[in-house]
Amino acid sequence: MEKIHVSVRAKPLSQDDAKTSPWRISGNSIAISNLSKFDFDQIFCGSCGTTEVYEARTKDLVEAAVRGFNGTVFAYGQTNSGKTYTMRGSKAEPGVIPLAVNDLFQIIQQDVDREFLLRMSYMEIYNEEINDLLAPEHRKLQIHENLERGIYVAGLREEIVASPQQVLNLMEFGESHRHIGETNMNVYSSRSHTIFRMIIESRDRSEDEESGSSCDAVRVSVLNLVDLAGSERAAKTGAEGVRLKEGSHINKSLMTLGTVIKKLSEGAESQGGHVPYRDSKLTRILQPSLGGNARTAIICNITLAQIHTDETKSSLQFASRALRVTNCAQVNEILTDAALLKRQKKEIEDLRSKLMGSHSEHLEKEILSLRNTLLQTELERERIALELEEEKKAQAEWEKRVKEQAKKIENLSSMVLFSNRDESREHIKRDKRRDTWCIGKLSQEHPGNVYPIIQPSASTVKPGRPNRDMGPLLPFEELVNEDVYVDESFKQKDNNKDDANKDCNLPNPCALLHVTNRKKAPRKKSLPMQEDNKFLELQAEYESLFLKFETEKTISDIQLESLRKQLIDSNSFHSKESVESVNYANNGCLIVEKNANFRESDAILVIKRLQEQIKVLEMENLSSQQSLDNVVDLVAEQNICGREKCKELYEELINEQQAARLANEKLTSTETDGNFDFPISVSLEIEEIASEIQNSKDVVQSAMFMVDDAIKSFSALCDTLLVFKTSVYEDYADQILILNNSQNLISCLRKKIFELESEKVLLDNQVADLQKHLQESKLDAQKSQNSLMDNLEQQKFENAELISYIQTLGKDLSCLTSSTVAKDRETTRKELEKVKTKLKETESKLKIAIQEKTKIEGEKAYAEREIKQLRGQISLLERDINKRDSLAGRRRDSIVERGSKIFDPKRPKGLEQTLQDEHKKLEVLAFESETRIASLEEEITATLKEKEEVISINEGLLLELEGLTEKLNTSTTELYHLKEEIYALKQRLEESDINQENLKSSIKVLMEEKEELAMQLTDSLLEIEEERAIWSAKEKAVLLAIEEHTKSNNVQITSLSTELLELSKEKVQVEELRQKLSCMEVKMHADGVTNNKEMAKLRMRLRGTQAKLDAFRCRYKEAIDESILTNKKYKDQLASKCIEVLNLKKELAAVKGQ
């Protein structure tokens, strides 16, 4: 985890601003008049240069990007605070981007072990629209996300770069297309956010691949250098119209950036909260850099002037929040399956080499010991698995046998009936036995727990029935999950049964519980009297010892699964014999066991109730009372001590059980041998057990004391819990009130959630529609890609045919015809003619658009003239109104003077009549002037309204003209690019023609050489034939002279000699031909290499040009469609506006006529 590095850079101030500045910088903290103080990683004053800012953190990010980490640096601040200067710089002082580019290439040159591929892109976000600055025609790009590339901008142009100068040239080209405007605060104000991105791919060099040591892992890292537009206030910048719209979009995107930083600083993402990355395209693109897989640095640019105090404070607050955001940067490696295998093989080889190097005895011993331990663990696992299987099988068999015995007992109980006299006698005996042991230590210690259980069982006629529902013993898992006291009670019961069964070879206690008294009386009569007496004596001794052992051993014994297994084995082995021989001799033992079971069950119920109460109280008081934790800890410690002592007791009991086992085995051996001294052996073993029990008394008593202490502590706990219960009830009432309030809030929230869900459904529908549109566009794009791939495959096929044609020139030189070349030329000419026609059409459309533009400009000028004339008329009317007002005032003054003169008594009365007549005339004139003034005012208001309408129409026309001019500029640029591409195509066609001519000339040369070689071959063949004729004549003469025996030898010799001569001549010819062919092959190889290089270059260019052509065609079609639509719209608008202008002219003419 790594925090975002935040540094602050202050813009230099003038002397007057520096004097009035309220900000004070001390070290890495900045404060305003000791009210609010901000601390950052580093603060740069106005005198610090850009190189210091760059070396503070950005240089480390560039080095990390080369190593495979993502990095992001962006400048934040208000408008006119120096962000663009920090990022771009100037010629005298380069900014962060040029310094980063130069350092990047220097680090790559120093790294010799890896090879790199660098790509760059440059985009801007203008009015929430993404534009490609390297390809200005790529506008309104969309953001996509997938698993392979993450978040990326589709259609963004990425240039492969090899030098820093190339990068800077491309950056200057992109800056020329960036939106820059003028405001009151800045002459060159950035009106868009720009993201300069360097994509760095690297891997180990190919030499390592040949040696097999590399692992083909490719590191891909991204370095983002972001220049944000500044936040601004319309009151200060004086933005209107387009500038106001740009400023609103800039402020909106920066506000979403601030909310994202705030959410991340509060830890909303780690807590599962929502971070609004998608509210702005800036935050969506920079999502990996904000709390993701990147190393991020923020340069906060501020101005310390007093005028911008609020803006500076808000930007510092943003930076201080960003300090709390953490990123998790990792090396971005792309590993294929083969690369992973190579890496693992390499690691294995390294480990082997280390093992071989340090092949010592110590390591071998450790390895052997580890192997032995592994084998032992595997054997133990197998043994445990077998034991578990055996336990399951034994448990199943035991359950089956118990069911069978229960069925037999039920059948016998239903069949046998006896008199009430025997039952009453036996019942009295049982009551006496219960009275003897119930008044022992147990009854004295726990009288309240014993008597309520004994009395109902003693009063019933069938005392064995109530315990029938006890069933078989519980499994080990349930016993472990219960509490200590429940385990101890069950252990006491089971251990008592185990001791009774093993010492006296008794039957299964669970089966004996279901046996009633009615079955036992007749079997006693059938036994002989001597055996009855012996068994009764043994029974009495056993009961006395058993009662002592039971009183001392109450709750502290622990039950485990192994004891139950031993009981199951012994019961299953001796079930048949013990039912017949010992069952009826141990009725007293059974009764004692039943009573013990009653007491134990009662104790278990009491303990369970107490435990449930304790648990409930603990759960209620844990949230409200912290003081109970200490008490619970003490109780836990006491329980642990008790458990440890119980474990010790349990170990002693195991020893006793082992002794009981030996006795059991002896009993079984005596029974199998047929010895009749069974009662004597049982008595001896009982005496031994009694001695062992006396030895264990001390231990049991100590355990009893511990249990008593635990019970006392639990009673104290109960008292304390009852004290706290009242407070819990009060808290419970408060919680009920809180729950009611929360339910009301929940109902309100549910209503809001329902409304939000309805809005979400609408948004989902809109998203579905958009996805449909996207799918349709994707299908169109796939179709275009398929067509492009088909074209590329066709071009590859044609290139392969050309290569094969060049390779087979020596074999099939006569196959070339001029028809294919003519066809290619015709196709190219046709394409050129089509392009020319399209250019002519576009030029005609441009001319029409220019003519329409000139018409619109003329109409605009005419409208402006009319507006000027109207303004002149309005000014004349205002002058006339002023003149008339002044004349009326003068006349009124004269009337007042004359009225003052009228009151002179010296004047005659005739003057009064004249004055009255003049006054009436003046009133008539004033009325007429007022009516004229009212009519003129009405005309003025009408003309003003018409003026406003004309101004609004002119503004709309101006906006339309601006859009037309922009479209014309784009169309002119597209035409210029198309012309350049046509010129390049012409050049390529000319080059192809030249190459074809060169090929033809080379073919002609090869043909001539072939003809010369054919002539030489014919001459040599003729000479060979002549020589053969001469030799044949000589051979005929020799053959006539030599014997038949030598004829065959001579024939062979002559044939061999001729062949040798031919071979020698042919060798010479072959060597000559080889030399020529070697020269030709060298030439052909060199030509082939050059051709392959040129072909590769041409392929790359063709691909690029084809992609560009397809893009240009699509854009050209879109532009034509848009231009047609806009022309139609403009024509309709012009027609409507012409009609409106004519109506206005008519109205003006009517006004002038009036």
N, C-alpha and C positions, 0 to 999 in steps of 0.2 A: 504494500500500500504506500502511495506517495502523494503528498499534498501538492496542489497547484502552486507554482511559484508566481508571486505577485510583486511587481515592481512599479513604482510611481515615477513619472517624469513630468517635471514642471516646465511650462513654457516661459522663456525669458520675458521679463516685464520692462516697461519703460521706467524712467526715474520717478515720474509722478505716481504711476500705479504701484511701484515698489514701496513708496512712502506710505500710501494709504492701504496697503494690503493687510488684512487681519490674520493671515496665516503665518505660522511660525514652524520652521523645520529644525529638528534637532536629532541628528543621527538617522535612524530608520523610523522615526515617528514624526507625524505632522499633526498640529493642533490649531484650533481657532480660538483665540483669546481665553485659553485654559478651560473652555467649556466641554469640548469634545475632542478626544485624542484618538488617532488611528496609528497602528503599528503595522509595518509591512516588512517583507524580506529585504527590500532595498529601495531607497528614495534617491532620485537624481535631480539635482537642482538645475536651474537654467543654464549654468555655465558648463555642464557635462555634455560630452559629445555622444554621437550615436554609437561609436565603437565601444564605449564603456557600457552602454545599455546592451549592446549585442553580446559582449564577452561575459556579462553577468550571468546569463542563463541560456541564451539562444545557441551559443556555440556548443555547449554541452548537449543540447537537444539534437543538433546536427550530427555530432559524433555518435550519439545513441541511435539516430536514424540509420547511419551506415551499419551499425551493429545489428539492426533488425527491429528496433523499437519505433512505434509510431510517435510523432511529435507534432505539436500545434502551438503556434505563437500568434496572438491577435492583440491588436491595439484597440483600446476602448477609451471613450471620453466624449465630451460635448463637441459641438462643431467649433472649428477654428482653434483647436487645442494642440495640433501638431501630430495627428495620427499618421496621415499620409506621408508627411516628411520623415517621421520615424521609420516607417516601413520602406519607402522608396528612396528617400534622401535626395541628394543632388549630385552634380558632377564633382563639386569640391568635397562634399561629405556624403559618401554613399550610405544608404539606409540598411535596414536589417536584411531585406531580401537580397540585394547584391552581395553583401558580406557573406550571407549564408550560402549562396550559390558558389562563390569563389572557394570558401572553405570546404564545401562538399567535394568539389573536384580535386582539391589538394589532398584531402583525406583518401579519396579513391586512388589517386596516383601513388600514395605511400603504401597502400595495402596491396602487396604483391601476391598474396596467397589466394585472393578471390578475384573473380571477374564480375563486372557490374553491367547492368542495363538500366539507363535512366530515362524516365518519361516525365513530361510536364503537361499540365493543363492549367487553364486560367479561366475562371468564370466570375460572373457578377450576379447579384440578386438585386434586381431593380423593380420596385413596386410589386414585390412578392412573385417575380417571374425570373427564372434562371436563364441567363444568356451566356453563350460561349463566346468569349472575347477573341479566341484564336480562330474561330469560324463564325463571323458575325451573322451569317445567315441562319445559324442554329439558335433559334429562340424558343422560349417557353418549354424548356426541357423539364422532364419529370424525374422524380426521385424514386428509386426502387430499392428493394432489399431482398437478398437471398443468403443461403448458407455459405456459398463459396466466396462471394465478393463483399458480403456485408451490405452496408448502406452505400449506394453509388448513384451517380447522375447518369441516366441513360442518354446516349447520343453525344456525350461530351468528347471533344477531340483531344487526343493525347499524342503529343509529338515526341519522337525519340530524339534525344539531344546527346551531344558528345563533347561540348565545350561550354564554358561559362558565357562566352560572347554570344553563342547561339541562343542560349536561354535568355539573356538580357535583350537581345533583338526581338525575340518572340514576345517578351514582356512589354517592350515598347509598342509593338504592334497591337497587343491587347489593350494597352492603356489608351491608345488612340481611339478605340471604340468604346471606352468607358463613358458613362453619363456623368458629366460635370456641369454645374450651374453656378450662377452668380447670386449671392444674397447680400444683405446689408452687413453681415458679419465676415464674409469671406468672398473674395473674387472668384477663386477656384475651389468651390465647395463640392466634395464628393457626394453624389446623389444616389449611390448604390454601395452595397457591401461587395468586396472582391475577395476571392479565395485563390491564392496562388499555391498550386499543389505539385510536389515532386514525388514521384513514385520510384523507389529504389529497389531493384531486384538484384540479388547477388547469389553466387554459389562458388564452391571450390573450383580451382582451375582444372583443365582437362588432363594435365599431367598426372594429377592424383587419381583420376579415373582410370587411366591406363595401368597404373600400378595397383589399383584396386583398393586404395585406402580411403577414397572419398565415399560419401554416402548419398549423393544426389539430392541433398536437402537444399531447397531454394528459400532464401529469406526475402520477404516482401514487406517493405515498410513505407509509410506515407508521411511526408513532411508538409503540413499545412501552414501557410503564412497568410494571415487574414488581416485585411485592412477594413475595419468597420466604418460605416458612415456615422457621423456625429449626431447625438441627440440635440434637438433644437426647439426653441420656442418661437411661435409665429409672430409674437409681439416684437421680439428682438430682431429676427431675421427679415421681417417684412415680407414673408412669403405669401404669394397669391397665385391662384390658378394651378398650374402644373407644379410649381414649386411647393405649394401647400399640400398637394396630393402626395408628392414625393416625401415631404417631411412627415406626414401622418403615417405612411408605410414604414419609414425608418424608425420612428418612435415606437410603433407597434411591435416591430421585430426586436428592438432593443428591450422593450418591456417584457416580452416573452423570455428573452435571454436572462433578464434579471430574475424572473419568477423561477426559471429552471435552476439558476444558481442558488436562490433562496431555498428551494425544496431540497436540493442536494446538500446544502450546508446544514439543514435541519435533520438530515438522515431519513428523508421520506422514502427513498428508494430501498434502503436496507430494511425499513419497517414495513415494506409492502405497499407504500403509498404510491399515488400517481404523480409522475413527473411529466409536464406538458411539453415533450419534445416536438410533437407534431403540430403545435399551434403556429409555428413559424418554420419556413424552409431553412433559415440560418441555423436554428437549433437542431433541426432534423439532420442536416449535413454534418454538423459538429457534435452529434450525439456520442460517438466513440471518444471524443476528446473531453467531454464533460462527464466525469465519473465513470469512464470506460477504460478501454485498453489503449492508453496513450499517456505520454508525458506532456503536460500543458504548462505554458507560461503566459501570463497576462501583463501587458504593458499599459498601465492606466495613465493617460495623458490628461493633465489638468492645467488650468490657468489660475494663478493666485491673485488675480485682480478682484477688487471689492465688488465690482458689478456682477461677477459670475460666482458669487459665494454659494448660492443655492445649488447651482449645477455642479460645482466642484464637490460640495458635500455629498450630493447623491451619488456621484461617480466614485468617491472614496468609500461610501457605504457598500456599493456594489463590490468593490475590490476587497473590502474586509470580509464580506460574506464568501467571496471566492477562495479566501485563504483556508476556509474550513472544509472545502471540497477535496475529496481524496480520489485518486485514480489507481487502477491496478494494471500497470504496464507489463507486457510480456513480449518475448521475442517471437515474431511471426514467422514460423517455419512451415513450409509446405512439404510434407513427406509422402512419397508414394510407397506402395507395398515393397517394391524392390529396394527403395532407399532404407526403409525400416529393417529389411532383412540384412542389407549390407552393414548398417550400423550395429545390429545385434551380433552379426558374425565378427565384426571388428572387436566388439567388446569381449566376445567369447575368446577370440585369439589373444587379446591382451591378458585376459585372466589366465589362459593356459600358459602363456609365456611367463607370467608372474609365478604361477605354480611350479613350472619347470625350473625357474630361476631359484626359487626358495623351496626346493624339494627337501625339506628337513624331516627328521623323525618326529619332531613335535607336532607338525601338521598332520602327519600320517596317523599319529596316535589320536589326535582330535577327530580326524575323519572316521577312524574306526569306532571311537567312542560314540560319535554321532550316529553312525550306522547301527551300532548296538542298541542305542536308546530308541532309534526309530523302529527297529525290529521288536524291541520289548513293548513299545506302545502299540504296535500293530497286534502283537500276541495278546496284550491285555484287552484291546478292543474286541478281538475275536472271542476271548474268554467271556467277557462281559455280555457280548451278544448271545453266546450259547447259554449263559446263566439266565439271561432274560427269557430266552425261549423256553428253557426248562421250567422256570418259575411260572410262565404262562400256562404251560401244559399241566404242571402240578396243581395250579389253582383251578383250572378247568375240571380236572379229575376230582379234586376235593369237593367242588361245588356239586358235581354229579352225585358223588357218594352221599353228601349231606342230604340232597333231595331224595335219594333212594331210602336213606334211613328215616327221614321224616315221613315218607309214604308208609314204610313198614310200621312205624310207631302209631300213625293214625289208624292203620288197619287193625293193629292189635288192640288199641284203645277202644275201637268201635265193637270189636268182637268179645272182649272180656268184660264180665259183670260180676261184681262182688257185693257182699252184704254191707249194710250200714254199720255193723258192729266193728268190722275190721277197719273201716274208714275212720270211725270215731276214735278207736284206740290209736291208730297211727297218727291221727290229727292231734291227739293229746300229747303223744310223744314229741311231735314236732314243736308244739307250743312250749313244752318244757325245754327243749333244746334251744329254742329262740330266746327264752327267758334267761338261760344260763349265760349265753354269750352276749346278749344285748345289754346286760348290766355291767359290761366290761369297760375298758378304757375308752372305747369309741363312743359308747353311750354317754359317758361322763364328759368327754371332750365336746361332742356335738349332739346334745340331746334333742335340740330342735330339728335337726336334719334327719334323725334316725327314726323316731317314734311315729311320725306321720306316715312313713312308708311301711313300717313293720305291722302296724295295727290292721290296715285293710288287707294285707296279704295273709295275716294270721286268721282273720275272720272268715275268709272265703272257704268254700268247700273244696275247690280245685286250686290249690296254691301254685301249681306249675303253669297254669294258663297265662297269667298276666305277662310273663317273660317270654312268651312264644314269639312276640313281634320283634324281639331283639335281633334275630337273624344272625347271619354269619359275621365274622370280624370285618372291620372296615379295611379298605386298601391302604397301602403305605402313603400314597400321595395326599389322601384326605387327612390322614393323621398328622402329616408334616405341616399342612396348611393351617391346622387348628392351633389354638394357644397352648401354653405350657401345661396349664392345669387340666385341660381336657386330655392331653397326651398322657399325663401322669395317672389320671383316673383310669383311663383305658389300659394303661400298662399294668396298673395294680391288678385289674381284673384278669388280664390275659396272663400275667406272670403267675398269679395264684392258680389259674387253671393249668398252666404249664407245669408248675411244681407238683400239683396234684396228679397230673397225668403221668409225669415222668417218674415220680417216686412210687406211685402205686399202680402204674399202667392202667389209668382210667380211660374210659371212652371219651369221644368228642364232647366237650361241654355244651356246644350249641345243639347237638343232637339230644343230649340228656335233658335240656331245658324243656323240650316238648313231651317228655315222658311223664305221665301222671301216676298218682299213687295206686290207681286201680290195677296197673300192670305189675306192680312190684310184689304185692302180697302173695299171689299164688306161686311165683317163682321161688320165694323163700321156703314155702312148704315143700317144694320138690327137692331142695338141697338137703344133704345129710346134716345131722345135728352137730357133729363134731366140727365140721367146717364152719357152720354158723357161729359157733362159740369163738373159734379162732379169729374169724373175720370181725366179730363184734369187739373183741379185745383190741385188735389192731386198729379198728375204726375209732375207738375211744382215745387211744394214744395219738393217733393221727389228728383227731379233732382238737385235742388240747394243744398240741404243738402248732397246728394251723391257726387256731384262734389267737395265740400269742403273736405269731408272725404277722397276722392280719391287722391286729390292733396297732402294732408299732409301725407298720409299713402302710401309710395312708394315701398320700398323693405324690410322693417324690420319685416313684419309679418311672422309667422312660421306656416306651414301647418302640421297637424297631421291626423291620420286615423279616430279619433273619430268624428272630424268635418265633414269629408266626409260621414261617416255613417249617421250622423244627416241630412245632405243634402239629402242623398239617401232616408231615411225614409220619410222626409217631401215631397220630390218630388214625391215619389211613392204613398203617401197617398192622395195628392191633385192634382194629375196629370190630372184627368178627369175634375174636376170642374174648375181648374185654367185655363185650355186650353180654355174652353168656355167663362169664365167670365172676367178674368183679362189679358188674353193674349194681347188683342188689346188695353187695357188701358195703357199698359206699353211699348209701342214701343220706347219711348225716352230712357227708362231705358235700353232696350235691345241694342239700338244704343250705349249708353254710355258704356255698358259692352263690346260691340264688340270693340269699340275704345280702351277701357282699355286693352282688350285682345291683340289688335295689339301692343300697347305700351309695354305691359308686355312681349309678345313674342320677340319683338325687343330687349328689355333689356336683356332677357334671352340669346338671340343669342350673343349679345355683351359680356355679362359676360362669356358665354361659350367660346367664342373666346379668351378673355383675359386669362381665366383660362387655356385653352390649351396652349397658348403661354407661360404662366408662368411655366406650368408643363414641357414643352419642354426645356425651358431655364434652369430650375432647374435641370433637368436630365442631361443636357449637362455640367453644371458648377459644379455639386456636386463632380465629380472626380478630377477636376483640381483646383478649388478655394475653400479653406477651410474657407475663410473669410465670405462667404455667409451664413454659418450656423448661425452666430449670427443674421443676418438680418431676416432669416427665423424664428428663434426662437421669435424675436420681433413681427413679423407678426402673428405668432401663438398665442402669448399672447393677441394681440389686437383682434384677432378673437374670442378667448375664452371670453374676456370681452364683446364683442359685442353679442356673443351668450347668455351669462348670462343675459344681459339687454333685449335681445329679448325674453328670457324665461319669464322674469318678465312681459314684455308687453303681452306675450301670455297668462299668467295667468289672466291678466286684461281682455283680449279678451274673455277668457272662461267665465268669469263672465258676460260679455255683451251677450255672446251667450246663457247663461242660461236665462237671462232676455228675449232674443228674443224667446226662447223656450216657456216661459210662455205666451208671446204674441201670439205665434202660437197656443198654446193650447186654448187660449181664442177665437181666430179666428175660430178654428175648432168647438168649442162648439157653438159659435154664428151661424156658418153656418149650423150645424146639427139641431139646434133649429128652424131655418127658419127665423132668424131676418133679417130685411131689412136695419138695420143701419150699414151695413158693411163699407161704406166709412168713416163714422164718427169715428168708432173704429179704422180704419186704420190710420186716421189723428192723433188721440190722441197718438197712439203708435209711429207714426213717430216723433211727438214732443218729446216724452220721449227718443227716440233713439238719436235725435239731441242733447238733453241735455247731454246724456251720451257721445256722440262723442265730445262735447265741453270740457267735463271733461278730456277726454283722449288725448286732443290736446298736452298738455305739454309733456306728456310721449312720444308721437310720435315724437315731435320736437327733444327731447333729443336723441331719437334713430336715427333721421335723421342726427343730428350732428355727432354721432358716425360713421354712415355709410359714411359720407363725409370724416371724418378722415381716415377711412379705405381705401377709394378710393384714397385719397392723398398718403397714405403710399404705396399702390399698384402702383401708378404712379411713385413714387420714386424708387420702386423696379424695375419697367420696365426700367427706365433710367440706374440704376446700372447694370442691366442684359444686356442691349445693350452695355454698356462699356466693359463688360467682354466677350461679344460675339466674338469680334475680336480675343482675346486671345484664345478662345475656338476653333476658326477656325484654328489658327496656330497649336494648340495641335492636332487638327483633322488631319492636314497634316502630322505631325510627326507620329501620330498613323497609318496613311495609309502606310507610309514607313515601320514602325514596322510590320504591318500586312503582307506586301509583303515579308519581310524577314522571318516572322514566317511561311507564306505559303510555302516558299522554304524549310524551315526546316521541315515542316510537310510532304512535298512530299518526302524528304529524309527519314524521319522517317517511312513513309508509306512503302517505299521500304524495309527498314530494317524489319519492322513489317511483311511484306509479306514473306521475307526470313525466319524470325523466325517462322511464322505460318507454312511454309512448313516443317521446321525442327520439329515443334511441331506435325505436322501430322505424320511425320515419327516416332517420339517418341511415339505418341499415338498408332500407329500400333504396335510398339514394346511392349508397355504396354499391348495392347489387347492380343498379343501373350502370353506375360508372364501371364496375367490373365487367359487365357485359360489353360496354363500349371498348374497354381495354382489351378484352378477349378478341373482339372483332378487329381492333387495330393490330393486336398481336398476330392474328391469323393473316391479315394483310401483309404484315411485316414478314411472316414466315413464307408467304407466297412469293413476296419479292426476293427474300433470301434464297428460296428454292430456285427461282429463275436465275438469280445471280450465280448460284452454285452450278446450275446447268450450263450457264454461259462460261463460267470458269472451267468446268470439265471439258466443254467443247474446245476452249482455247488450249487447255492442257493437252487434249488429244491432238489438236492441230500442231502444237509445239513438238509433241512426241513424234508425229508423222514427219515434221520437218527435220528433226534430229536423225531419225532413221533414214530419211532421204539423203541427208548429208553423209551419213556413214556408208550408205550403199551407192555413192556416186561412182566409185571405181567399177562396180558390177553392172549397174543399170543406168548408164549415162544417156542412152538413146530413148529412155522412157519419158523424159521431160518434154512437155509440150507447152506451147504458149497459151493454150486455152484456159488453164487454171489461173495464170497471171492475169489474163484478160478479164476473167470472171471476177477475180479479186478487185481489179481496178474498177470494173463496172459497179460492183457492190459498194466500194468506197466512194465512187463518184455519186452513186445514188444517195448514199448516206449524207455526203456533202451537200448534194442538191436539196435533200430534205431539211438539213440544218439551215441551209441558206434560205429556203422558203420560210422556215420557222422564224429566222432572223428578220426576214422581210415583213412577216406578219407582225412580229413584236415591234419592229420599227414603225410600221403603219399605225399600230395601236398606240405607240408612244407619241407619234405625230398627232393622232386624234386627241390623246390626252393633253398634249401641249396646247393644241388649239382650244380645247375646252378650258384649259387653265387660263389661256389668254382671254377667252370670252368672259370667264368668271372675273378675271382681273379688271377687264373693261367695264363689266357691270358694277364691280366694286367701286371703280373710279367714278363711274356715273352716279352711283348712289352717294358716294362721298360729296360729289359736286352738289347733288340735290340737297344733301344735308347742310352743306355750307350756305347754299342759297336760302334754305329755310332759316338757318341761324341768322343770316343777314336780314331777312324779312322780320324775324322776331326782334332783332336789335332795333330796326326802324320803327316797328310798332311800339317798342318800349320808349324810344325817343319821343314819338308822337304823344304817347300817354304822359310822359314827363312834361312835355311842352304844354299840353292841355291842362295838366294839373297846375303848372306854374301860372298860366293865363287865368285859370279859375281863381287861384289865390289872389292874383293881382286885382281881378274884378271884385272879389269880395272885400279886399282892402279898400278899394275905391268906393265901394258901396258903403262901407262903414264910415269912411270920411264924409261922404255925402250925407249920410244919416246924421252925423254929428253937426253938419252944417244946417240941416233942415230945422233942427231945434233952435236955430238962431231966430229970435223974434223980429229981427229987422228984415228978413227975407220975405218976399211976397208969397202969396198962397199959390200962384201959378206954378211956381217951381215945384211945389209939392206934387201936383198932378204929373208933371214931367218925370219927376223922380219915381213916382209910383209906376208910371208906364215903363220906364227903363228897368225898374226892379222886376216887373212882371216879365219883360223880355229876357232879362238875365236869368230868371228862374226857369223859363222855357229852355234857354240855351244850356243851363246847367243840367236840366233833366235829359235833354238830348245828348249832352256829352257823357252823362252817366250811363245812359243806355248804350252809347257807342263803346264806352270803356268796358261795360259788362260783356258786350258781344266780342270785343277784342280779347278780353281775358279768357272767354270761352274758346275762342280760336287759338289763343296761345296754349291753353291746357291741351287742346286737341293736338296741336302741332308738337307739343312736348311729348305727349303719349306716342304720337307717330314717330317722333325722333327716337324715343326709347326702343320702340319696336324695331325700327330700322337698325339701331345700334346692336340690339340682340341678334338680329338677322345677320348683320355684318360679322359679329363675333362668331356665330355658327359657321358662316362662310369661311372666316379666317381659319377656324379649327379644321374645317374640311379641306381647305387649301393646304394647311400644314400636313394633314394626313396624306393628301395626294402627293405633296412634294416628297414626304418620306418614302411613300411607295415608289414614286418615280426614281428617287435616289437608289432604293434597293433594286429596282428593275434595271437601272443603268449599271449598277455594280454587277448584277447577275449577267447582264449582256456583255459587260467587259470581261467577266470571267469566262463566259461561253466563247467569246471571240478568241481569248487567249488559248482556251482548250482547242478550238478549231485550228488555230495557228499551229499549236503543238502537234495536233493530229496530222495537219498537212506536212509539217516537218518530218514526222515519223513516216508518213507515206512516201515522202521523197527519199528518206533514208532507206526504207524498204525497197523502193525502186532501185536505188543505187546498189543495195546489197544483192538484189536480183540480177542486175547487170554484171556485178562482179562474179556472181555465181555462174552466170552464162559464159563469161569470158574464161573462168577457170574450167568450166565444162568443155569449152572449145579446145583449150590447151590440152586438157586430158585426152580428148578425142584424137587430137593430132598426134600426141605421144603414143596413144594406143595404135593408131594407124602405122606409125613408124615402127613400133614393136612388131606389128603383124607382118610388115614388109620384111623386116630382119628375120623373123621366124620362117617366112616362106623361102627366103634366100638360103638360109641354113638348111632347111629341109631339102631343097633342090640339090645342094652340094652333097648332103648326106646320101641322097638317092643315087647320084652319079658315082660316088665312092663305093656304094654298095654294089652297083652294077659291075664296076671294075673288079672288086674283090670276089664277086660271084664267078666271074669268068676265070680268074686265077684259081679259085678253089676247084672249079670243074676240071681244069688242066691237072691240078695236083691230085685230085681224087682218081683220075684215070690211071696215074702212075703208081699210086700207093695202094697197098693191099686193103682188103675189106676190114681187117682188124684195126688198121690205122685210120680208116675212114671215119669211124665214130669219134675217135680222139681228136682228129683234126676238125671235125665238125664242131665239137664242143669248144676246142681252143678258139676256132674262128668266131664262133658265136660270143664267147666271152670277150674276146678282143674287141669285137665290134661293139659290144655293150660297154666295155670299158672306155672305148673311144667316145662313144655317144655320151656316156656319163661324164667323161672329162670335159667334153665340149659343153654339155648341159650344165656342168658345175660352173664353168666360166660364165656362161650365160646367167645361171642362177645367181652367182655372186654379183654380177653386174645389176641384175634385176633387184637383188636384195639391197644393194647400195641405193639404187634409185627409190625402191620402196621405202627404205629406212628414211631417206630424205623426205619422201612424200609423207610418210607417217609422222615424222617430226613436224613437218609443216601442218599436216592435218590435225595433229594433237594440239599444236599451238593455236591453230585456227579454232579447233573445237573448244579449247579452254577459253579463248577470248569470246567465242560465240556463246558458250555456256554462261560466262559472266554477264555478257550483254543480255542474253535471254533471261537470266535471273533478275537483272535490273529491270528489263522490260516487263517481266511478269509482275514485279513489285509495283512498277509504275502503272501497268495495266490494271492491276487490282485497285490501286488507289484511285486511278482515273475513272475506272468503272464504277467504283463506289460513289465517287464524286458526281459522275454523270447521272447515276441513278438518283442520287440525292437532289442534284440540280433539276433533273427531269420532274421528280415529284414536286419539288418546290416551284418549278416553272409552271407545272400544271396547276398547282394550288394558287400561285400568283395570278395566272391567267383567269382561273375561276373567280378568285377574289376581285381581280380587276374588272371582270365582266359584271359581277354582282354590284361592285361599287359604282361602275359606270351607269348601270341601270338605276341604282339608288340615286346617284347624282343627277342623272337625267330627269328622274321623277321629281327630285327636289328642286332642280333648276326650273322645270316646267311649273311646279307649284309656286316657286318664288317669282318666276316671271309673271305669273298670273297675279300674285300679290303685288308685285311692282307696278303692273298695269293698273291694278285697282287703286294703288296709292297715287299713281300719276293722275288717274281720273279724279280722285278725291282732291288732290292738289289743284288740278285745273278747276274743279268746281269751287274750291276755296278762293282761288285767284279770281274767278269770275264773279263770285260774290263780293 
